[in-house]
Every structure is written in structure tokens, then in C-alpha cells.
Amino acid sequence: MNSAITVENLGKKYVLRHQPGGGRHRYVALRDVLAYKFKALFKPRAQGQNDAREEFWALKNVGFEIQQGEAVGIIGRNGAGKSTLLKLLSRITEPSEGQIELEGRVASLLEVGTGFHPELTGRENIFLNGAVLGMTRAEIRKKFDEIIAFAEVEKFLDTPVKHYSSGMYMRLAFAVAAHLEPEILVVDEVLAVGDAAFQKKCLGKMQQVGQSGRTVLFVSHNMDAIARLCSKCFYLVEGQLKMTGAPRDVIKAYSEHSKQISGEIDLTQLPRRFEGNGAARLLRLRSLQNGSIAAWCYEYGMPLEFSLEFSVSMLLEDPEIGYAIFSLTGTELIGATTYQEHALERLAPGRYLMRIVISDVSLNPGTYVLAVGISAQERGADHILEAAQIEIVPSKLSIDKGLHKIWAAITPRTVFEIKPI
């Protein structure tokens, strides 16, 4: 079997600059760095003033070989370097060190509508993407009807894609990437968008692509999809390749490592959704398991338990404290406030600790975002949209037996009764 992808000593470095006296932020996004650099062009610099420079290696010393026809899953927490690796393999960005050898055409689906021109119609974008892949017009026409049938956007085929919903965008983008027969298909979290039926159809198509002898690289937080689709799995930690092996073994290692990460978060350092009235301040968030501080990692079926510490600086009348859990794409899945359980009449100035237990709803394995907030008399006092990242991992039983087929985000408690008639 021939190699489709060979990577040796691969690394990607970003140079971050911080404004003097501006302080260190807990998280630095590349878009924030670029925005700062743009502003700096128009900002006069004081004599002798220098920006603090920091080198950040998104990937370091990564090496592997993928054979033609292999389906490889890539897993790891947010910030581990998964998307950076796919962008390097897709030639979207250049490596800082090392080399990549690719055999064949690469089609990438790294975000909604990658490679689409918003002013062009769906029809025009199909032909544009095919041309970029090096296909002739006749080859594209041969696949055209299959693409449209898969994407289910026939009514909007001659509408500029800038008017498409995110779901329509994703369906068409995936259909184009999967049907134009690239030798290597690179997919980043496509299953995070779309309904259950579309996710199932995507998985089925990716399995077909792999079985046809083409190579698939698939990044996902859906461990069930990784286990069923892939024959090999890579596990990235802080930009380095920690483990390579069978999906079941790598997922088990990922689950165990996730449980060792600190479960205590200093909320005072996180950005707020809005500037509140100062009447209350969210201070600290702790993940709990059996009453003790643990990582933000829970086995499927376990109650989600955490504590919220906050301070009150003035008498709060009719206070409301609550949480919400979102998918990575921003869809609110579950949430509750003290109004729904035991409404509070007032809170005197002081410091408080609230324990929250979610026991009747099971989130399926994946990554989720926890938001917390406090208000009084329907006026916001303090609210953090991205307070913590929650990892739900398959139970040991489901990993060992290869169980847990998932299409939705939540599994409700359900009674099934069957009898012969």
C-alpha cells in the first residue's frame, strides 16, 4: 500500500505581540493578534517603546504516515492543534518547520462554506470548486446531479450562496467536497452543523469515500463517529502528537487524560457578556464529582455537578442565578435558573457558594460550553458565556463493547416497551 500523506518534524509557530502594560490574557486568538497589528499601523509609537513578543507553537515535532485508503480520526481538546494540522495539510497555511508530502488532490471542509464565493450561486460554486480541484467541466457535470440530490438545495441552486442559511451552506459544501472525488478528503467537525439526518448522511458518505480507496482525515469531538468511521486515530495534546493507534484505545487514553485536567476556574479573569451593574460578581467555578473537585470531564450518564462562587455588594431583590449548556456551534441545549426550582426573595451583601447538580438529562459524548449568570429584578448583574468547557466521554462499558451510537446531542430517559401482537 502506498503512502497518501507523509509528515516529518512538522511545526507551526505564531509570534504574538502584547501591548506594553496591557496584561496577559488567558486566551489569545489569532484574529485578535491580527486586529491588534492592524491598529498598531495607525497608532504612534513612543520612542524606545517595544511590544512584548511571545512565540506560540500551535504544533511542534509532529510526524506520521497515512496510507492510501485509510480513514484517520484526530482528537484532542480545544487548542490542541487539530485545526492547525488540517490547515497545514490543506496548504491553507505554510509550516514553520518540517515537511509534508501529499499524493493526490486534496478537498478540504474546514468550516462552513470553505472555498465558496458568496456572490456566486450554488451552481457556479460547484463548478468553481471542481475547477480548483483540477477537474474538467465534463467530470463536474457527471457528479452534478449527485451533489444536488445530497445537498437538498435544488430550489436555491441559482441563488447567491450569501443568502443561504448555515445549514444549506454546509450541506452544499460537504456535498461538493465529498462527491468531486479527491484522493484525500479533509473534514473538520462537519457533524457539528446540521440535523441528525444530515449528520447520519455525512457519516455514510465519508464511509463510502474511505471504502472506495480514498484517504479521509476527520477531526471531531464526536467519539462515536470517530470510532465507527476511522481505522486509525491521532491524539493531540498542546500541539504534540501524544498517541497513535486504534480508535478504541486512543479514545480511552483521551478520556483518562481529560479527567486529570484542573476542575477549578477563576471567573474573574474571563470576559463578560456585558458590563453589569456591579451588584454581584461571579468569582469561581469548580467541577465536582461525588462532592470533590474533579476535571470538567464526565462519563456518559453521570450527573453533571459543579459549584459557583459569587459575591454580592448590595442587597439584591428578586435575584436569579442560572446556567446554560451550549454546543460548540452556539446552540443552547439545556439550561435552568433558580426561578424554576426555588425562587430567591433576596440576597444580602456577602459571599456565597451555590452547588448545582444536573441529573435527569444525559448529554451524549462530545464537547460542550457552560455559561453562568446572575441577575436581579430581571436586570443582568454578571454573565459569562464561556465559563467552562465540558467534556462528556463514553462510559468504560460503551468503549469496551463498542457501543453508543449517537445522532443527537441529548439522550432523554426513555421507556421502550415491545410485545408481540
Buried (B, 14 or more C-beta within 10 A) or exposed (E): EEBBBBBBEBBBBBEBEBEEEEEEEEEBEEEEBEEBEEEEEEEEEEEEEEBEEEEEBBBBBBEBEBBBBBBBBBBBBEBBBBBBBBBBBBEBEEBBBBEBEBBEBBBBBBBBBBBBBEEBBBBBBBBBBBEEBEBEEEBBEBBBEEBBEBBBBEEBBEBBBEEBEEBBBBBBBBBBBBBBBBBBBBBBBBBBBBEEEBBBBBBEBBBEBBEEEBBBBBBBBBBBBBBBBBBBBBBBBBBBBBBBBEBBBBBBBBBEBBBEBEBBBEBEEBEBEEEBEEBBBBBBBBBBBEEEEBBBBBBBEBBBBBBBBBBBEBEBEBBBBBBBBBBBEEEEBBBBBBEEEEEBEEBEEEEBEBEBEBEEBBBBBBBBBBBBBBBBEEEBBBBBBEBBBBBBBBBEEBBEEEEBEBBEBEBEEEEEEEEEE
